[in-house]
C-alpha cells in the first residue's frame, strides 16, 4: 500500500483555524476560498468595515455590502517570531507576521512569506491564498518586486 500524497490542502493541519461559517466573517472566508479579498463597505458612507461590525463605526449605519478589494498594499509593521506560542508553529520558526495597509482601505494582519531577509517596513506586498484544509484558505503576504514601488530601485 502506498502512502497518500500530501497536498497544501492537507486535512491534518495543526495550527489554529478560523470559523469559516461565522455569520459576521463568513463572506470574508468564502472570498478567500475563491481567491478574492472581500470586506464589507458601508452603504451609507463608504467606510470599509474591518473587522466586520453590525454598525458602521463612522456613521452607525447597519447597511453594508461585501466588496472585492485588491490584495495588495504596503507593509506597515512586522515582527519575526523566534518562539512558537502554539505547538503547530514550531516547525515554522522563525516566521514573520505583518500588518499591511491595503491599497483599497483598511489594514490587515497575516503571516509574511519567507525569505525573512527580504521583509522590511514599507515593502510592497501582495496576497497569496493558501488552502490549509478543504474548508479554509488563509491569506499570506509576499513581498513583490524586491518590495519597492515600481520605478524605484534599491540603493
Steps between C-alpha positions, in 0.01 A plus 500: 500500500638842408495806719235753400647810343497812712378824350489861619137436594601220739218434750765431768552867579621554857479879532199695629229548238233767453129420497412539130126477567492786751210727399705821523819381328370218279506708178867586566596130530285406202677768298842363593391152382417667166837682496333835570551748784155616609401748770175678589462860381243724669215576262443841660849652526732261309721411798657153472416316823788289616456312715137449395247663729123519512513880503736728312744656749500820291127567452321222699312373195416128511510474119805355326591315181787252471742617230821371346817688592838468335723269709789746475651757729798621699652327800436740788663291775616146565645272764712188468407222739787294639280305740189295423211617717294211363647152434377510139746780417809324638616387156462853357741677738615760417201651318365851443158652551425841354240774496429616147332827405284388210495709183119501524455600862552334835793306635518125540732275699633171361813290474767632260656234281878444509774585436520707818796699365273656237243634748513868599260776606368674190537193277239449229313174558226297339271235640570131453208265558593178679256208528571351843197269522223418255284766673753770591724720287730746674649821368878549520707798389785473250747780426486584130763649265755527779241688704556834328227698325526464123769721350698520826831316529686385811809700598 
